[in-house]
Amino acid sequence: MEIVVCVKQVPDTTEVKIDPVTNTLIRQGVPSIVNPFDKNAVEAALVLKEKHGGKVTVLSMGPPQAKDALKECLAMGADAAILVSDRAFGGADTLATSYTLAAAIRKLGAVDLILCGKQAIDGDTAQVGPEIAEHLGIAQVTYVAKIDIDGAAARLEREHEDGYEVIEAGLPVLVTVVKSANEPRYPTVKGTMRANRAEIPVWTVADLDTDPARLGLKGSPTQVRKIFTPKQRTQGVLIAKDTAREAVAELIAKLSAAKIV
Amino acid sequence: MQFELTEEQKMMQKMVREFAAKEVAPGSAARDEEEKFDRSLYDALGELGVTGICFPEQYGGAGADTLSYILAIEELSRVDSGLGIALSASVSLGGWPIYAYGSEEQKKKYLAPLAEGRTLGAFGLTEPNAGTDAAAQQTVAVLQGDHYVLNGSKIFITNGGEAETYVILAMTDKAKGARGISAFILEKGMPGFTFGKKEHKLGIRSSQTMELVFQDVAVPAANLLGKEGDGFKIAMTTLDGGRIGVAAQALGIAQAALDHAAKYAKERVQFGKPIAANQAVAFTLADMATQIDAARLLTYRAAYCKDKGLPYSKEAAMAKLYASDAAMAIAVDAVQVYGGYGYSREYPVERLMRDAKITQIYEGTNQVQRMVISAAILR
C-alpha cells in the first residue's frame, strides 16, 4: 500500500499574532512544529502500514527549514520524505499550494491513499486537502476519524457533531483526518537517529510538471483583506430536567442569580 | 571549541521534552504526594529507546552518545526528578558497569534487557556502616564450588524492590580492604535476596528507595563482574559516570525552578506592577540563570569527556558538585520569589526544593566530590 501524507510546518502557538499592517502571521520568535492534525494523519498512515504493509511517504511544501517537520515524521516511522521547495512556490494560497502538491504526488507515481490533517492550525482553511483531490481527480472524504482498508476500497467514518457517517470509497482516495482519530506516537530514539541521517530530497519547480502561471503568488487568487480575532463565543448551558416546569424553574433561578430578570 | 548540540542531540532533547511535558508532568505532583514510583512511565521510556541511548546496538541500545542520554535525564528531571534518577540509576549504575566490565554472556543476559527497558537496574554499595568508607563493607561473599554465598545488607538503594537486575558490591577478602571487594550481578527473586523497608524521603519521592537483604544468597560464579577484587574499581568508575547523571538531574531541577520563578515573577502583581519589575527579584533570576548556564556547561563537558574517551572523574565530580549546589540554591530562591505561595504544596517550587537536596548528598556527598577534585589536582 502506497500512502502519502501531506504535512505542514506551522508556528507553535495557539494564540497566533497577526501583523496589523501586512495581515500576515508574525513567525519571528515562534518555534515551528508539525501541524498537530497532520500528526494524526501520519499516525493513521503508520497504523495502516503496520497492518497492510507498504510505504509511507511524507510530503511538504515550504521553506528549507520545513525539513525539520519532515524529520519529525520520519522519526515517528515514515519511510521517506520529500520537500517541495522553491522561491517560485512562495506566497502560494491554498489553490496554488494544492496545485503544487498535486503535481508532486503525480510525480511519486501510483498512490493508494493520500492523508492530510483536517486543517492547519495557522490558516485553518481546511482547503488544501480537498483541493489536492480535485486537482488529481480522485475521491475525497474529509473529517475522518477511522480508516479501514479492505482490498481496493476504504471504509471511512466521517466525524459529525452528533455521530459518524460511514462512507465507502474506492482507492485511491484522499482523506483528511481529525484529532479524535488517534493519539500520535512519540518518535523513538532510534527513529530520531535514523531521521537525522536521512537524506530528504528537495523538489524544485524544475522537478515538477506544472504551469508557472499557477504557482506561488502569481497562481494565488486569494486576497486577504483583513485578519481579526473574532469575539469569543461563550459556551451555552444546557438545562436538562425531567419536566418543562423544573427546567423553567432552574432557568429562572439562574437568570435571577445573574440579575437578568 | 564547540558550544552547540548536534542536530541529533537537539532532536533527542526535543523528543524527550515533549514526552516529559505530555506524559510525565501531569502526574508528578501526585506521585510525590503518594510516594509512588510509576513503572509504566519507565516502561514507556524503554519503548521509546531512552533507556538504551548510550549503549551499543548489539546490546539493545541505540548507539548514541552519553550527552544525548544526559539530555534525557535533564529533560525528565525538569518535570519529575524521581523518574530522572530512576533512569540514571538503571542506566549509569546498573547497566554501565555490566557494559564496561561484564563478559559477553553477562552483557547479553543482563545489559540487553536493561538497555531495552524491559528490566530496571540498581546498584548496591552503601551499607548502614559503610557510606563513603566503602572498604568498611560488611556484606560478604564466600566462594563455595560454582557459586558465591552472599550475606549482608545494603541501604538507600534507588530502584530497590522494583529493579530486576542489581550490581552488588561485597567483600570477598576482608584482609585486602578495598582491594578485597568484588562486584556481583544479582537477580530479583534469587532465594535469600529480599527487600527491607522502603525509605520515606524528603524529596525524589516518585523514585523508590529500599533496603536490600541477603541471607545465604547463592550467586553463580558466572555472575561475578570482572575479577575478584575488582569491586572497588568498578564501584568508583561507575560512580564517576553516575555523577554526570546526578548533575543532569540537578540541572533539570534548577531549570524548572528558574522557569517557574520567572513565569511567576512576570505574573504576580504587587504595587501595580509585576514583581519582576523589581531589581531584587530580577537580579535573583539573573543569578539563577547564570548558575544554571555554568552548571550546564560543566555537566555537558563531563559527558563530552566520557564520550571522547578522555578522563572524566574530576570533571564529573565538578559537574555534580556545582550543579547540585546550584540546584539547591536556585530552588530555595524560587520558593522565595513565590513568597507564601512557594511554601504551599499547591505550587511546584517547594517540591523542587525538597528534590534538590539529595543531589548534594548521593553518589558521594559534595564533600566527597571535593576530595575527588582535590586529589586529582594535587596528584
Contacts between the chains, C-beta under 8 A, distances in Angstrom:
chain1	res1	chain2	res2	distance
A	71	B	11	6.9
A	72	B	11	7.9
A	75	B	11	6.8
A	75	B	15	7.0
A	186	B	15	6.4
A	186	B	18	6.7
A	186	B	19	5.2
A	186	B	48	5.8
A	187	B	11	7.7
A	187	B	15	5.0
A	187	B	48	7.8
A	188	B	47	7.5
A	188	B	48	5.1
A	188	B	49	4.7
A	189	B	12	6.5
A	189	B	15	7.5
A	189	B	48	6.1
A	189	B	49	3.2
A	189	B	50	6.0
A	189	B	52	7.1
A	189	B	53	5.5
A	189	B	62	4.6
A	189	B	64	6.7
A	189	B	68	7.9
A	190	B	49	5.2
A	190	B	62	5.1
A	191	B	49	8.0
A	192	B	8	7.1
A	192	B	11	4.8
A	192	B	12	5.6
A	192	B	15	5.6
A	193	B	8	6.1
A	193	B	62	6.1
A	193	B	63	7.8
A	193	B	64	6.2
A	195	B	11	7.1
A	196	B	7	5.5
A	196	B	8	4.5
A	196	B	11	5.6
